[in-house]
Amino acid sequence: MAVVTPVLPDDAREFARAESARHYVSSGQVSSGHFSSAHVASKLANTVSLAAAALGFGTVMVNILDGAMQHTIASSNFPVMRKAQEHAICNLVIKANAAVTVTSIKDDPRLCGLPVQRDSAAGGYAGVPILGRELLIIGTLCVVSPQAREVTGPELEVLRNFAAIVQDQLELVRRVDEGSVPPSGEIAHLANAIADGEIVPWYQAIVDLESGATIGYEALARWPHNGDPVDFVAQAERHDLAVQLDRSVIRQVVIDLRRWHRTDPKLTMNVNVSARHFENSADIDVLIALFAAAGIDTRLINIELTETTRLTRATQASSLVDRLRASGFKVWLDDFGTGWSSLESLLLFQIDGIKVDRDVTAALGLPEGRAVLRSLMTLAAELGLATTVEGVQTAAQAQRAAEMGCSFGQGYLWSRAVPATSIEIAG
């Protein structure tokens, strides 16, 4: 399936494509720095590793092709390196403007004369496009096996699912990097927007996988007139505005939830909270008070802790999590299943549920992906934890998750995040 790109003359399109790609060469190589950029780069590495395990290929790479060079910015079982674009197999994807598969690199006439045909470690190949912000191909997510191998349709579909995740992660890094040192006026603008209630909750449905009914929503912060949420959320974290942002959003969540509870009094709500709340016990007290003042049953509120919740005072944080649970809240671990931090949090905190990361969901078309989810469901069952699978895009993914014991699902199959005015609650 070809990629839809802007219509430009060939030379102009290649120049624009290469310019777009260069935005992601430095961004993709972020390995340290401020909080959000480093976290997204870590997620990119996790995605590549999980794709390698799910697909069973010896090597998985994210390659950015900027017109002159191919830059390998993330890989499994392959060094981070550069090579001339004209010598790279992934150049076939750029030229075709579509996914490319090669059963035998050594025997494929399209690769005649390329150095890769002399590489004893190269056998089969598949590469799918990654698009940049300008909707032009900036690179590929590709797999290489040491022996000749035909890539099946389901395998190519799983690779496309992972490529969509990589695409999102690269764009997050680019956006965070572009705003890494915002002018003081921009921070003042953000602070004023928080104080004025311009940042509002949008809601994504959480669905019972057995019945298909919506049982609740996750509240996600949105600044409707100011672009992508990653920019302002990252800025709020860096400039000590995260607690104020959370409180402002939650004040609006409780208003919406009280109204919806008149029709469906059992509707649940998931809210994400910053690690900043766990640095000061008074902030947790305010969080509890916001729901108590609204008369909302806290047993219907799920507090989500994500991998980004880096808690420097582990003992205090654990105590504050216990206080939330004692007040009736349920505490969940978000993004579960990719990285050691999920397991560390599971050992550190008493929790009520886990949300399976969408990287795992993307691999459900293969036996390896189903094995990963099955092991997580076994762990959850033994610990008595509720489970939600995130990033569900197809009915097949929802069915497989349900068959393996997952209770709830969330993803574009049912709904994107929408404003409160777009939601109708059925009684």
Wavefront OBJ file of the C-alpha trace (Angstrom):
o trace
v 0.000 0.000 0.000
v 1.548 3.278 -1.155
v 1.902 6.227 1.189
v -0.156 9.348 0.405
v 2.251 12.302 0.193
v 1.919 15.899 -0.967
v 2.003 16.287 -4.763
v 5.295 17.924 -5.751
v 7.642 17.658 -8.743
v 10.118 14.806 -8.214
v 13.142 17.017 -7.510
v 11.208 19.335 -5.221
v 9.633 16.425 -3.377
v 12.994 14.757 -2.750
v 14.461 18.026 -1.498
v 11.471 18.589 0.811
v 11.594 14.959 1.967
v 15.302 15.203 2.814
v 14.761 18.481 4.667
v 11.967 16.890 6.687
v 14.166 13.886 7.507
v 16.959 16.074 8.874
v 14.659 17.237 11.666
v 14.637 13.672 12.984
v 18.319 12.780 12.711
v 19.405 14.790 15.759
v 16.064 14.328 17.555
v 16.100 10.577 17.206
v 19.567 10.350 18.708
v 18.613 12.005 21.992
v 19.912 9.830 24.818
v 19.957 12.303 27.667
v 18.843 15.761 28.541
v 15.616 17.037 30.002
v 12.923 14.740 31.351
v 10.492 14.288 28.464
v 12.986 14.025 25.608
v 15.007 11.322 27.340
v 11.866 9.410 28.229
v 10.548 9.373 24.650
v 13.959 8.262 23.340
v 13.856 5.418 25.865
v 10.385 4.458 24.648
v 11.729 4.337 21.071
v 14.411 1.860 22.150
v 11.766 -0.227 23.965
v 9.566 -0.285 20.867
v 12.411 -1.517 18.669
v 13.323 -4.246 21.150
v 9.723 -5.407 21.437
v 9.322 -5.430 17.639
v 12.397 -7.662 17.389
v 10.956 -10.097 19.921
v 7.479 -10.071 18.387
v 8.607 -10.607 14.801
v 11.440 -13.028 15.487
v 13.893 -11.270 13.172
v 17.573 -11.009 14.050
v 17.712 -7.245 13.543
v 15.213 -4.396 13.743
v 16.260 -0.846 12.856
v 14.848 2.666 12.693
v 16.622 4.311 9.762
v 16.330 7.983 8.829
v 17.307 8.803 5.219
v 18.096 12.470 4.665
v 19.026 12.475 0.975
v 22.717 11.711 1.337
v 22.972 9.344 4.286
v 21.038 6.670 6.089
v 21.221 7.178 9.849
v 20.438 4.188 12.071
v 19.099 5.933 15.182
v 17.697 2.932 17.053
v 18.273 -0.760 16.591
v 18.135 -4.235 18.036
v 21.265 -6.290 17.509
v 22.873 -3.749 15.168
v 25.271 -0.843 15.759
v 24.109 2.753 15.493
v 25.791 3.914 12.295
v 25.592 5.851 9.047
v 25.950 4.783 5.444
v 25.413 6.375 2.057
v 21.704 6.372 1.230
v 22.377 5.023 -2.261
v 23.962 1.916 -0.671
v 21.038 1.253 1.708
v 18.265 -1.279 1.138
v 15.846 1.146 2.784
v 16.324 3.446 -0.194
v 13.995 1.037 -2.030
v 11.206 2.081 0.358
v 11.882 5.753 -0.367
v 11.821 5.160 -4.123
v 8.723 2.969 -4.024
v 6.888 5.258 -1.581
v 5.596 2.035 -0.034
v 6.556 -1.013 2.014
v 9.188 -3.296 0.447
v 9.958 -6.951 1.122
v 12.991 -8.953 -0.043
v 12.993 -12.719 0.395
v 16.713 -13.102 -0.380
v 18.988 -10.084 -0.316
v 21.765 -11.992 -2.068
v 19.553 -12.948 -5.007
v 17.393 -9.849 -5.477
v 18.256 -7.977 -8.720
v 17.070 -4.670 -7.219
v 20.090 -4.795 -4.915
v 22.658 -5.699 -7.543
v 25.991 -4.069 -6.771
v 25.085 -2.911 -3.289
v 27.552 -3.756 -0.500
v 24.770 -5.476 1.460
v 24.775 -8.369 -1.020
v 28.233 -9.263 0.271
v 27.088 -9.248 3.911
v 26.934 -12.808 5.233
v 24.555 -11.674 8.009
v 21.877 -10.483 5.566
v 19.118 -12.769 4.291
v 15.494 -11.582 4.253
v 14.338 -7.978 4.575
v 11.160 -5.962 5.075
v 10.875 -2.208 5.465
v 7.846 0.050 5.978
v 7.758 3.845 5.702
v 7.877 6.294 8.595
v 6.328 9.689 7.882
v 7.449 13.013 9.278
v 5.377 16.015 10.279
v 5.337 17.206 6.661
v 3.693 13.891 5.589
v 6.765 12.861 3.603
v 8.752 9.662 4.157
v 11.655 10.394 6.471
v 12.828 6.814 6.936
v 11.839 3.253 7.663
v 11.275 0.669 10.316
v 12.950 -2.408 8.875
v 13.781 -5.982 9.820
v 16.618 -8.164 8.545
v 17.088 -11.885 9.080
v 20.404 -13.751 8.694
v 18.794 -16.298 6.342
v 16.558 -15.891 3.302
v 13.012 -15.474 4.574
v 9.641 -14.601 3.134
v 7.791 -11.957 5.113
v 4.142 -12.890 5.589
v 1.174 -10.531 5.364
v 0.473 -10.671 9.131
v 4.154 -9.970 9.873
v 4.111 -6.934 7.564
v 0.947 -5.661 9.250
v 2.558 -5.969 12.684
v 5.611 -4.104 11.357
v 3.299 -1.320 10.148
v 1.702 -1.155 13.614
v 5.113 -0.710 15.220
v 6.086 1.861 12.567
v 3.051 3.962 13.528
v 4.233 3.919 17.144
v 7.807 4.844 16.137
v 6.418 7.664 14.011
v 4.555 9.095 16.997
v 7.592 8.767 19.252
v 9.910 10.546 16.799
v 7.431 13.375 16.451
v 7.216 13.704 20.231
v 10.987 13.999 20.469
v 11.040 16.617 17.708
v 8.351 18.687 19.400
v 9.978 18.490 22.824
v 13.396 19.388 21.414
v 12.015 22.382 19.564
v 10.608 23.758 22.821
v 13.375 22.614 25.171
v 14.372 26.172 26.111
v 11.162 28.171 25.796
v 11.281 31.941 26.335
v 10.065 33.200 29.680
v 7.072 34.820 27.982
v 5.944 31.406 26.753
v 6.009 29.988 30.281
v 4.027 32.973 31.522
v 1.504 32.269 28.757
v 1.239 28.644 29.912
v 0.816 29.684 33.549
v -1.939 32.110 32.579
v -3.658 29.433 30.474
v -3.668 27.057 33.452
v -5.008 29.747 35.761
v -7.708 30.775 33.253
v -8.888 27.206 32.615
v -7.919 27.255 28.937
v -6.387 23.768 29.267
v -9.280 21.340 29.437
v -9.870 17.600 29.735
v -10.711 15.607 26.643
v -11.953 12.079 27.132
v -11.165 8.700 25.581
v -13.557 5.813 26.177
v -12.619 2.699 28.174
v -14.655 -0.297 27.046
v -15.658 -3.627 28.620
v -14.204 -6.155 26.169
v -16.884 -8.746 26.875
v -19.975 -6.570 26.432
v -18.558 -3.766 24.289
v -20.094 -1.187 26.650
v -18.259 1.991 27.660
v -17.613 1.753 31.395
v -15.562 4.919 31.830
v -13.192 7.456 30.330
v -9.604 8.609 30.630
v -9.182 12.366 31.022
v -6.367 13.810 28.903
v -5.192 17.422 29.106
v -5.721 19.446 25.909
v -5.035 23.069 25.042
v -7.397 23.332 22.052
v -6.016 26.536 20.584
v -2.336 25.874 21.177
v -1.344 22.761 19.225
v -0.015 19.432 20.411
v -0.378 18.514 24.128
v 3.187 17.220 24.348
v 4.593 20.748 24.223
v 2.748 22.229 27.165
v 2.717 19.090 29.309
v 6.502 18.798 28.973
v 6.917 22.499 29.735
v 4.699 22.206 32.789
v 6.889 19.355 34.091
v 10.097 21.292 33.530
v 8.910 24.559 35.058
v 7.107 23.384 38.215
v 3.641 23.919 36.775
v 2.634 20.248 36.646
v 0.716 20.204 39.931
v -1.188 23.352 38.995
v -1.961 21.886 35.564
v -3.298 18.666 37.101
v -5.470 20.535 39.579
v -6.915 22.801 36.897
v -7.833 19.845 34.696
v -9.263 17.811 37.598
v -11.484 20.721 38.675
v -13.106 20.516 35.248
v -13.176 16.703 35.283
v -15.265 16.642 38.460
v -17.792 19.049 36.918
v -18.214 16.809 33.860
v -18.284 13.644 35.932
v -20.944 14.952 38.330
v -23.157 15.754 35.343
v -22.589 12.347 33.740
v -23.216 10.542 37.030
v -26.815 11.804 36.979
v -27.322 9.487 33.985
v -24.783 6.744 34.769
v -23.804 6.759 38.463
v -21.328 3.891 37.951
v -19.229 5.611 35.278
v -15.505 5.484 36.123
v -12.852 8.114 35.400
v -9.113 7.683 34.903
v -6.824 10.640 35.604
v -3.072 10.920 35.135
v -1.095 12.609 37.884
v 2.400 14.017 37.772
v 5.210 12.689 39.939
v 5.321 16.173 41.446
v 2.282 15.306 43.570
v 4.339 12.671 45.371
v 7.036 15.111 46.442
v 4.762 16.826 48.959
v 2.072 15.111 51.008
v 0.022 18.328 51.003
v -0.398 18.020 47.233
v -1.941 14.577 47.672
v -4.290 16.025 50.306
v -5.445 18.670 47.820
v -5.961 16.012 45.161
v -8.177 14.010 47.523
v -10.059 17.151 48.562
v -10.903 18.086 44.948
v -12.992 14.940 44.551
v -14.372 14.988 48.088
v -15.624 18.576 47.681
v -17.512 17.546 44.542
v -19.195 14.675 46.351
v -17.772 12.124 43.907
v -17.385 8.528 45.028
v -13.593 8.067 44.956
v -14.065 4.327 44.343
v -14.936 5.313 40.765
v -11.660 7.206 40.244
v -8.557 5.490 38.862
v -5.259 7.325 39.396
v -2.779 6.399 36.663
v 0.963 6.287 37.337
v 3.043 6.155 34.176
v 6.645 5.205 33.427
v 7.335 8.943 33.428
v 6.471 9.028 37.117
v 10.068 8.996 38.335
v 9.746 9.100 42.083
v 12.942 10.149 43.834
v 11.572 9.534 47.339
v 10.354 5.975 46.966
v 9.348 5.396 50.596
v 7.345 8.623 50.799
v 5.757 7.965 47.398
v 4.684 4.480 48.459
v 3.107 5.928 51.602
v 1.210 8.522 49.570
v -0.043 5.869 47.146
v -1.331 3.978 50.183
v -3.099 7.154 51.334
v -4.847 7.459 47.974
v -6.034 3.853 48.156
v -7.169 4.299 51.756
v -9.281 7.234 50.562
v -11.037 4.965 48.078
v -9.096 5.724 44.896
v -7.827 2.891 42.723
v -4.218 3.184 41.565
v -3.109 1.804 38.211
v 0.240 1.442 36.469
v 0.103 2.857 32.948
v 2.281 1.767 29.985
v 2.832 -1.630 31.571
v 4.873 -4.290 29.795
v 7.753 -2.302 28.281
v 10.796 -1.654 30.418
v 11.997 -2.539 33.893
v 10.398 0.496 35.506
v 6.980 -1.157 35.265
v 8.200 -4.126 37.284
v 9.983 -1.871 39.754
v 6.759 0.070 40.324
v 4.848 -3.176 40.767
v 7.208 -4.116 43.600
v 7.199 -0.642 45.126
v 3.480 0.168 45.217
v 0.263 -1.511 46.257
v -1.852 -1.120 43.130
v -5.228 -2.141 41.724
v -4.653 -2.535 38.016
v -2.324 -2.352 35.024
v -2.773 -0.788 31.597
v -0.961 -2.846 28.978
v 1.240 -0.668 26.771
v 0.175 -0.249 23.148
v 3.549 -1.646 22.004
v 2.306 -5.011 23.278
v -1.070 -4.516 21.596
v 0.630 -3.861 18.265
v 2.212 -7.330 18.362
v -1.005 -9.288 18.966
v -1.136 -10.440 15.346
v 1.746 -12.842 16.021
v 2.201 -15.752 18.439
v 5.070 -13.927 20.154
v 2.907 -10.903 20.887
v 0.119 -13.052 22.242
v 2.642 -14.859 24.450
v 3.747 -11.538 25.970
v 0.167 -10.505 26.713
v -0.683 -13.953 28.068
v 2.218 -13.737 30.528
v 1.074 -10.285 31.680
v -2.469 -11.569 32.171
v -1.149 -14.476 34.233
v 0.830 -12.055 36.406
v -2.213 -9.816 36.835
v -4.457 -12.761 37.734
v -2.043 -14.031 40.368
v -1.843 -10.568 41.943
v -5.577 -9.893 41.656
v -5.127 -6.883 39.353
v -7.637 -5.469 36.881
v -6.355 -5.066 33.306
v -6.878 -2.647 30.424
v -5.201 -3.058 27.046
v -4.321 0.256 25.372
v -3.851 1.225 21.746
v -6.502 -1.136 20.358
v -7.025 -0.322 16.686
v -8.725 -3.423 15.286
v -11.517 -5.775 16.298
v -9.055 -8.672 16.029
v -6.789 -7.107 18.661
v -9.764 -6.593 20.983
v -10.899 -10.190 20.520
v -7.438 -11.627 21.204
v -7.047 -9.498 24.331
v -10.444 -10.628 25.613
v -9.657 -14.277 24.901
v -6.506 -13.976 27.011
v -8.354 -12.575 29.998
v -8.035 -8.796 29.628
v -11.113 -7.041 31.005
v -11.063 -3.618 29.373
v -9.837 -1.948 26.201
v -8.986 1.553 25.059
v -8.027 2.841 21.630
v -9.047 4.235 18.247
v -11.212 1.172 17.545
v -13.809 2.815 19.781
v -12.880 6.454 20.107
v -10.189 9.085 19.974
v -9.996 11.633 22.761
v -12.876 14.094 22.339
v -14.163 17.152 24.260
v -16.869 16.685 26.856
v -19.466 18.260 24.556
v -19.019 15.349 22.119
v -19.898 12.672 24.701
v -23.392 11.313 25.235
v -23.877 9.165 28.313
v -26.364 6.320 27.989
v -28.464 5.573 31.041
l 1 2 3 4 5 6 7 8 9 10 11 12 13 14 15 16 17 18 19 20 21 22 23 24 25 26 27 28 29 30 31 32 33 34 35 36 37 38 39 40 41 42 43 44 45 46 47 48 49 50 51 52 53 54 55 56 57 58 59 60 61 62 63 64 65 66 67 68 69 70 71 72 73 74 75 76 77 78 79 80 81 82 83 84 85 86 87 88 89 90 91 92 93 94 95 96 97 98 99 100 101 102 103 104 105 106 107 108 109 110 111 112 113 114 115 116 117 118 119 120 121 122 123 124 125 126 127 128 129 130 131 132 133 134 135 136 137 138 139 140 141 142 143 144 145 146 147 148 149 150 151 152 153 154 155 156 157 158 159 160 161 162 163 164 165 166 167 168 169 170 171 172 173 174 175 176 177 178 179 180 181 182 183 184 185 186 187 188 189 190 191 192 193 194 195 196 197 198 199 200 201 202 203 204 205 206 207 208 209 210 211 212 213 214 215 216 217 218 219 220 221 222 223 224 225 226 227 228 229 230 231 232 233 234 235 236 237 238 239 240 241 242 243 244 245 246 247 248 249 250 251 252 253 254 255 256 257 258 259 260 261 262 263 264 265 266 267 268 269 270 271 272 273 274 275 276 277 278 279 280 281 282 283 284 285 286 287 288 289 290 291 292 293 294 295 296 297 298 299 300 301 302 303 304 305 306 307 308 309 310 311 312 313 314 315 316 317 318 319 320 321 322 323 324 325 326 327 328 329 330 331 332 333 334 335 336 337 338 339 340 341 342 343 344 345 346 347 348 349 350 351 352 353 354 355 356 357 358 359 360 361 362 363 364 365 366 367 368 369 370 371 372 373 374 375 376 377 378 379 380 381 382 383 384 385 386 387 388 389 390 391 392 393 394 395 396 397 398 399 400 401 402 403 404 405 406 407 408 409 410 411 412 413 414 415 416 417 418 419 420 421 422 423 424 425 426 427
